[in-house]
Amino acid sequence: MAIGKVIELSQEDRQRISEAVRAAERKTSAEIIPMLVARSGLYREARYRTGLALALVLLTILLTGEALWLPWGWHAANAAWLILAMLAAYGIGIWLGTFGSVIRTVTSIDRQRHKVKLRAERAFAQHGIAQTSERTGILLMVSLLERQVYLLPDRGLTSQVTTAQWDEVVKTVVEKLKEQDIAGGLCAGIERCGILLAQVSPATSGGNPNELPDIVIDES
């Protein structure tokens, strides 16, 4: 599910994120899992839509300017060249439809959000975030292609934290991402999570076991 660009976090960035997780979890019994993915969906339909749109645009241009390239009227060969031009335009559109900026343009925001949501839910199960003893795991995922941040708390936290409070965490991450600072965005979000979770799910005096790894999960 790559987008032609491998996610690259330096060792220093990974260390910063891990330290941010450890610092946040000292104050809470919750477990914070940061995750970075290249994309949340394949969006195959984006290629077909782009190809069709480009072919139709070219057809419209050629038919509108028919007098410029068919001054002596239609011939069988002209029809063949027209078909070839449509096929070439469609092929170019298929190629353009693999670029992130084009995918975002031809794919609705609702569909992108749905794909990000499904990817987060799948990751939540795959990485065992739902297996903490008090069901207080939380996934903080950044999906690069869609340019979206998704925060998914387990059921032990849903009744204790409001949607508005989670939105503030997401906004904190987005502010850094706008500066192209992925590691900084994750660290800021983790820190904000730690402050929030320390209030609703503080670390217990009898010990605070670390149930999940303090690392960033990154998938291309």
N, C-alpha and C positions, 0 to 999 in steps of 0.2 A: 504494500500500500504506500509506496514511496512516491514522492512528487518530483523526482529527479534531483533532489537536494538532500543530502544526508544531514541529519541533525548532529551538530558538533558542539559538545560541551567540553571545555578543557577540564583537566584534572583539578585545577584550582576552582573552577565553577562548581564541580561536583562536591568538592570538599566544603565550599561555602554553603551549599544547599543542605548537605548532611549536618553541618554544624548548626544551621538554622533550625532543622528538625529537632535535633537533640536539645537545643536551648528551649524551644517551645514546649517540648514534651516533659521537661523538668517541672513545669508548672501545672501539668494536667495529666489525668489518667487516660486521655484520648490518644489515639495513634494517627499521625498525619503522614499521608503518602503523597508526595509530589510526583507528577507524571507529565512527560512531554511527548507528544506524538506529531508526526509529520502531517497526518491527515486522518480524518475519521471516516471517510467513505471513498469509494472508487469513482463515483459520479460518471459512469460510462455514458449516460445520456447527454452529458455536456458536450461530448465530442460529436455526437450525431446532430444535436441541435445547432452547434456551430457550423458544421459542414453544410447542413441544409440551409441555414441562414445565409452563408456566404454564396452558395450556389444560386439561391433566389435573388440575392442582390446583384450578382453578375448577370443573371438572365434579364433582370429588369433593365440594367444599364444597356445591355446589348440590344434589347428590343426597342428601348426608347431612342437609342441612337442608331437605329437600323439604316437610316439614309447615309450615314457616314461610312459604314463598312459593307453595305450592300447597295451600291449606287445603281447596279443593273438588275436588281431583283433577286429573288430566291432561286437557288439551284440545289440539287441533291447534296452536292459537296458542302454547301453552306450549312445544311442541317446536320451533317456529320460533324463538322467543326464545332457547331454549337453544342452538340451533345458531349463532345470531348472536353470543351471548355467547362461545362457543368460538372463533369466528373472530376476534372482537375481542381476546380474550386471546392468541391465537396471533400476531396482528399486533403487539401490544404486546411480546410476547416476542421477536419478530424484531428489533424496534427496540432492546430492552434488550441483545440479543446482540451489538450493535456496540460496546458499552462494554468497555474493557480489563479492568476488574475482573471483569465477567461472563464474558468470554472465558477468563480465567485459571481461573475457578471451574469451568466446564463442559468445559474441555479438559485432558486428562491432561498431567502433567509430562513424560512420555516423548515425547509428540507435540510439545510446545513445544520440548523440547531438540533433537528431530530437525529441526524447522523452522529453529531457530537454526543448527544445524550445516550444513544445506543452504545457508542464506543466506551463511554465512561462506565456504564452499567456492566458491560462485558469485562472491562478491566477490574472493576470492583470485585467481581466473582473470581476471575482468573488469578488475581494476586492475593487472595485470601483476606481482603480487607474486612469482609463480613464475619471473620472468625475470631475477633477479639472477645474476651470473656464478658465484657459489659456492653458489647455492640456499640463501641464508641470510635470506630475507625472513620476516617474522613479522607476522601480522594480529592486532590486539587490538580486538575488536568488542564494543560494548555494544548490546544489543537491548532497547529500553525497554519495549515491551508485555509481553514475557515476563520482564522483570526478570532477564536473564541476561547473563553476560559469557562470551565465547568467545574462546579464544586458539588460533590456528592457525599453527604454525611450518612452514617448508619442510623438505624432506627433509635438507638439509645440517645441520639443528639437531636433528632428532628423536633421533638416536643419542647426542647429546652432553648433552642435558638430560633429566632424569627427569620423569615426570608429576607427582610431588610438588613439584618445583621450579616447574613451570608453575602448579600449583594455588596456590602461595604468591603468585604474581603476581596471579592472579585474585582471591584474598582481599583483597589490597591495594586493588584497584579497588573491590570490593564494600563495603569499610568506608567509603569516601568516598561511594559512591552511596547508602548508607543515610542519609547526612546531606544528601541531595539536591544533592550537589556533583558534577555530571557532569564538568566540566572538571578539577576536583581529582582525581577518580577516575582519569581517563585519564592525567593527569600523574604520579600516584603509580605507576600500573602501568607507564608508560613508564620512569620512573626505576628501578623494580625490575628491569625487563627489561634496562636498560643495565648494571646491576651484575652481573646473572647472565651476560649475553652477553659481557661484557668478560673473563670467566674462561674461557669455552669457545670464543669466536670473537673474540679481541682485534683491535684495529686493527693493520694491517700497517705496518711501518716504511717501506715503499716507497710509501706513499700510501694514502688511504682514500676512494675515489671515492663520491660520493653518487648512487646509482643510482635512487632513487625520491624523489618530492617529500616534503618534511618538513611535511605538512599533515594536518589531520584530515579524513577523508571523512565527510560527513553526508548521509544520505538519508532523506527523509520516507516 
